[in-house]
Amino acid sequence: MSEENITDQKLAVEEACKIQQTSHFLEFSTVIKENDLVLAWLTRDNTKPIRPIKDGAFHTRFGSFQHNTILASKYGTQIGSSSSTQAGFIHVLHPTPELWSLSLPHRTQIVYTPDASYIVQRLRIRPGTHVIEAGTGSASFTHAMARTVGVRGRIWTFEFHEQRFQLAAKELEEHGLASVVKATHGDVCKNGFTHSCGDTLDASAVFLDLPAPWEAIPHLTTVISKSKITRICCFSPCMEQVQRTIEILQKNGWLDIEMVEVSCKRWEAHKEMVRKPEDAIERLRDIKRRRMDGLNKRNARVDAERATLNLSADNADTDSATDTDRGKFKKANKSESPSSAEFNPWGKGKRIHEGEEGYEWKNVSKVEAELKTHTSYLTFAYLPPPMRVHEETINCD
């Protein structure tokens, strides 16, 4: 076998190894192995990334959680605290771009899931797509695109800030995404994309999260696809930047330019108790009963206090008896409860859990009052491939 063939085989093996490199963001697994990335769900707004190792521990305000217990569990398991004084729990979750955006260490403003999902759809990013991203930042959106393009796709992400680039590149390597994502340090606004990367990109989707995207747009002509429609999205925090971006897009032949602002609200579904007029009447009666019980208890306490004040303070035995009687009264008074303590159609008294038997429930849903918007505008456009002109030889004879 020739040296050339041996070299080709080695290159093929190395390329296959890169493709087969496992990543929790590209493949799903139920088994938690040592040093795997695990997202510990503490509360709705608090998710922490951990890498369990043998005999390690994860300490939180909800208690201490042993790594050996996590390694013996599967993704999605609820794990109780090993602390004797704290009875909290956590859920160990499989990494996804959505959960990672909630737990990653912020180095810059990030693209959250509502924006990320909309951008991926508008840019028509699919398995196998080649994507250019300028402005890696915290690499939140990079993870979302990497999952979409899969092992057959390719992402070139550029970051001009050296420290942020090093942290992002290390993070992508640790997450097993180096075979899909190539992180590059360089200023694409001044030097373009090929000068910083040196590859033939042939991208059909472009995402620019830059302070001045209009400076990078003219450099795209040498790196985008010549056979497909190329779509672009610019992430800009103010309208002045959007206006300058639109001017450059128009000047460079981009079409169907559109600015979008994504606003989202969460829908909440739950069960609500069916309230009837009879329940309202009974509730008023219950309030009246509780008021009378409170007045009776107050009057009894006042009478008991007056009786103790009338006793002679000089007689020790009498004082001792008074203290005993007062203690008996307090104990008896403490044990008393309103006669209607168990009644509660929707007020005080017995605590009723959602969906509890014995009551009529209906399924309802509502949208939260707060309107959540991102801090940037999304500018979309597309560029058709250049027209091919076929030269024809004309025979004048």
PyMOL commands that set and color helices and strands:
alter all, ss='L'
color gray80, all
select helices_A, chain A and resi 3-20+67-71+97-103+113-122+140-149+162-174+188-191+194-197+213-222+239-251+277-310+316-335
alter helices_A, ss='H'
color red, helices_A
select strands_A, chain A and resi 38-43+46-50+57-60+63-66+78-80+89-93+130-134+154-159+181-185+205-208+230-236+255-260+263-264+267-273+361-367+372-373+377-383
alter strands_A, ss='S'
color yellow, strands_A
deselect
rebuild
show_as cartoon
